[in-house]
Amino acid sequence: MTEETKILRKWTGVIRTADEQVYVDYIKATGLNDYKTTPGNLGFQMVLRARGDGTSEVTTLSWWTSVEAIKAFAGDDPEVARYYPEDDRFLVERPKNVEHYRVVAGSGPDWA
């Protein structure tokens, strides 16, 4: 990847719909705060989708300048999802890995 490459990191898990607000507050204080304070992070979003069965999918999307920046957030193996101590309290489904994509077009802060 070149210096100009931007990378999208996507993680999706499942929580109980009743826990949405408390989980959002928890993630704002942990993962989203860590995204914000890691050099090389270009931004992030957290989205929810109720599945209609009492559970909701939660996805975090974050944009990065390089794999090295992602490693500063996630550790030596950036393909492995990063979890926090209270995650087991909320997550009904907890994937081991995340997905990474090269951003090839779009708009956002400082994007051509």
C-alpha positions, 0 to 999 in steps of 0.5 A: 500500500502506498502512503496515500492509501486509506484503510477501512477497518470494519468490525461487527458483533451482536448485542441484545437490543435492550442493551443498545444505549448502555453498550453505545455509552460503554464503547464511546468510553473505550473503543471509540475513545481509543480510535480518536487518540491513536495517531493515524486514525482518520475517523470512525463511526458506530452503527446499529441495526435491530434484527427484530429478534431481540438482538441488534448488530453493532458495527464499528467503521474506522479509517486509517492512514496505514497498517502500522497505525492500525497495529498501534490500535489493535496490536501486532496482528491487525486482523484480530479484533480488539476487545475490552474487559466488559465486552463479554457482558454485552456481546451475544456474538463476538467475531475473532477477526475484523475486515480491512478494505482499501478505500479507493473513492469517497469523500471525507476530511482531507480526502481527495 
